[in-house]
Amino acid sequence: MHKVLLKLSIALNVVVVSCAIAEGAVPIPHVEGPLADAKNGALVWQVEREGYIAEEYFISGRADTYAPVGMADAANIFGRDNNKDAARRESYNRVVLKAQQPYVTRIIVYKPKNVAQFSGNVVAEVAHPNDAGSGIVWSMISGYFMSHGDIYVIIQHPATFDNVRKYDPSKYGTLSAVDNTQIWGMIAQTGALIKSNGASSPLRDYPVKALFLTGYSHTGALTANFADYHHKTAILPDGRPIFDGYIPMASSTYVRPLPVPVIRIMTQSDFNTWNGLKNRREDSDSPDSPFRIYEVAGAAHMYDESIVIQRGAEPPIRELLPPGNFPQFDDKQCTKAGSGTNDLPLGYVMVGAFENMYAWVRTGSKPPHAPRLQTNLDGSPKTDSSGNALGGLRLPEIAVPAATYGVDSGPSICFLYGYRAAFSMDRMKTLYGSRAHYLKEVTAKAKWLVEQHWLRTQEADAIVEEATRMPEF
């Protein structure tokens, strides 16, 4: 993963909610923008060559502060009990500490230049504090979203404000929040703005059909927390929910039954940590709780940046540092002797999940069900003769293995990184007899995953293409 004075003048310029808005509906925030020189904005991708526009806006309003519920909104995550935070609760009520406090945040909007190319889908993601304020899901599969014609919106987390202000104090000096827990109001109000189609909306010319919230790791937990604690109050004037579906990834946080689709993507790294095993739910097609959980065998939490689906030019982020109260990881201590980084293409599964989510919400087409990872009595994943996990969603790299994909390769934090230990050519010959037979099995598995709606043809072909690099044996 990639590594001033506060002014409240904008925050105080709040749109007054008219009496026409139903009781409890989320107010529309004030909007300033698009800001000048977005091309050189902090953490803004260059997408013009992809037929897209990147824009920055200040969003301001008022939002409650709360007693934190997890690392996603805590002032200091080291003081949290992650096992407890991720677990299911008997109650999902929030304790309001201060009502209606002013805030100013920023959103980055990536949208097709040609409105006719817009798919109708909008995906929102909160900027990840430990990656200097970038969108992790966007950085992994931006190529998919742009090829699909989706609009992508990144909401600045209050924990990232200091970094962005330092990047350009004159431009971003007005970013402000009373507390990190105002992120919940920021998310809901940004969603209400997107759905409003009003004159102030950055998407006023784009017919929005569905809005989704996603996130990875820290923001995967945030996505789950928002779904658990705020979905039922995040409503539009007509009573409909602001968000039509949630895709939290690489987070052990439980997601309670909701009347909109939820697809959880769990890496093997996250599976048996922070009570991830205990926070499973059964799949459901009930209108009251449509739900899927995909436990991806062999996938590591810290993905290999060579296995991504990117388009556009990534902005420089290494000059920006994560907040001091967030953990820092050193992958150098997590390299297993004789092995490489875990390069299982998790992004391919993510693309398939979005395809399934879009169809679920837009057409009612139900996604496939994934088997659960198999476990030993102590809860650890069972492994096969190749050292790979049994059960779960199995890509060809696991179903037709040429390596062991592990997620425990050193000190305790190394479960996040994992490793890939390639098989010798002698072992490959024992397993498959010949390179031709190995390629035949990989191709068959990839084709099956397409037929079962786990992968698109493009990603299946990429897996087969990678397999052809295997030398003769």
Secondary structure as GFF3:
##gff-version 3
##sequence-region A 1 473
A	DSSP	beta_strand	30	32	.	.	.	ID=ss1
A	DSSP	three_ten_helix	38	40	.	.	.	ID=ss2
A	DSSP	three_ten_helix	48	50	.	.	.	ID=ss3
A	DSSP	beta_strand	52	66	.	.	.	ID=ss4
A	DSSP	three_ten_helix	77	79	.	.	.	ID=ss5
A	DSSP	alpha_helix	82	86	.	.	.	ID=ss6
A	DSSP	beta_strand	96	112	.	.	.	ID=ss7
A	DSSP	three_ten_helix	115	117	.	.	.	ID=ss8
A	DSSP	beta_strand	121	126	.	.	.	ID=ss9
A	DSSP	three_ten_helix	129	131	.	.	.	ID=ss10
A	DSSP	alpha_helix	136	148	.	.	.	ID=ss11
A	DSSP	beta_strand	151	155	.	.	.	ID=ss12
A	DSSP	three_ten_helix	158	160	.	.	.	ID=ss13
A	DSSP	alpha_helix	161	167	.	.	.	ID=ss14
A	DSSP	alpha_helix	169	172	.	.	.	ID=ss15
A	DSSP	beta_strand	176	177	.	.	.	ID=ss16
A	DSSP	three_ten_helix	180	182	.	.	.	ID=ss17
A	DSSP	alpha_helix	183	196	.	.	.	ID=ss18
A	DSSP	beta_strand	210	216	.	.	.	ID=ss19
A	DSSP	alpha_helix	218	230	.	.	.	ID=ss20
A	DSSP	three_ten_helix	231	233	.	.	.	ID=ss21
A	DSSP	beta_strand	245	249	.	.	.	ID=ss22
A	DSSP	beta_strand	262	267	.	.	.	ID=ss23
A	DSSP	alpha_helix	268	271	.	.	.	ID=ss24
A	DSSP	three_ten_helix	277	279	.	.	.	ID=ss25
A	DSSP	beta_strand	291	296	.	.	.	ID=ss26
A	DSSP	three_ten_helix	331	334	.	.	.	ID=ss27
A	DSSP	alpha_helix	346	363	.	.	.	ID=ss28
A	DSSP	alpha_helix	396	399	.	.	.	ID=ss29
A	DSSP	beta_strand	403	406	.	.	.	ID=ss30
A	DSSP	three_ten_helix	412	416	.	.	.	ID=ss31
A	DSSP	beta_strand	419	422	.	.	.	ID=ss32
A	DSSP	alpha_helix	425	432	.	.	.	ID=ss33
A	DSSP	alpha_helix	435	451	.	.	.	ID=ss34
A	DSSP	alpha_helix	457	467	.	.	.	ID=ss35
###
